[in-house]
Amino acid sequence: MSTAAPQPTAGGPAEARLGAEAAMAQMGMTFSRDNRCFIVAAQVYLMLAGLGLPINGSLLSDSASRPAFLHLFTLGFLLMMIYGIGGHMLPRFTGNPIREGAWPWLQMGLVHAGAASFVAGYFAGWHGLVVAGAILAWLSLAMFAARVWPVLWGSPGGTR
Amino acid sequence: MHKRNRLFVSIALVYGLLGGLIAITRLIDPGLLPGNVPRAHGHIMLLGFILMMVYGIALHVLPRFGGFPLYSERMADWQLYLANAGLPLMVAGWLGWRDSLVLAGGVLSYGAIVLFGLNMILTVVGRKK
């Protein structure tokens, strides 16, 4: 990766665009560590969700475990793929940086705790655990939305 | 990124949060919301969160990956309008036990799906208007 890219400067639209391009040049194409972990975790959840096929004969069986396997697929696989790919691609599409630091790791902790509690609650028949898991997963989505919103609607090249 | 595509992604996030809230409300007190709540939740998450996210990202990247400009910006704009008219109607129909609303919303949502599908096909094969 080049280290000689022009630095972001304050000023008019042309300078802002130059700053955005400079920031983009520093981003690179490869996943950051947090997004890499989201993608890896998504594949693990996909394999767990797929266990419903040999166990129940269907991903959407009529058994009591239906919500557990369904949400392993949606909360575990689909949502984490969106977290990983969205968190990687959207800043590159808009030129705006995404909040990093502890935020993505907190988001990851919430979604893992949420999915695990939700699924364990269904298997164990503990309704309180299901509700707690759903709330934790929802908080992770709220955190993702809070991280992505400035990426979508901030000004290109702006620092945040 | 085109404003319409940013709107698709933003609306997807709003639908995701709304669909989650509906499900949590139902889990806490099944009698609090009327109607077919699980079906409304499922469609808000699939048509609202996942599909709108796909719409926003795909409308941005597929023309670039395909090497041709988007076939029709107007089709994509109407896709946004139809998708966001259709889903609220469907949800209102399920929560209010109104099959006619579900049907009307389904037709509008399907219209958005067809516009997206045709627009993407014509974009990646490089058909000129």
Interface residues (C-beta under 8 A of the other chain):
Chain A: T74 L78 I82 I85 G86 M89 L90 F93 T94 H127 V130 V131 A134 I135 A137 W138 L141 A142 F144 A145 V148 W149 L152 W153
Chain B: M1 R6 V9 S10 L13 V14 G16 L17 G20 L21 A23 I24 L27 I28 M45 I50 M53 I57 H60 V61
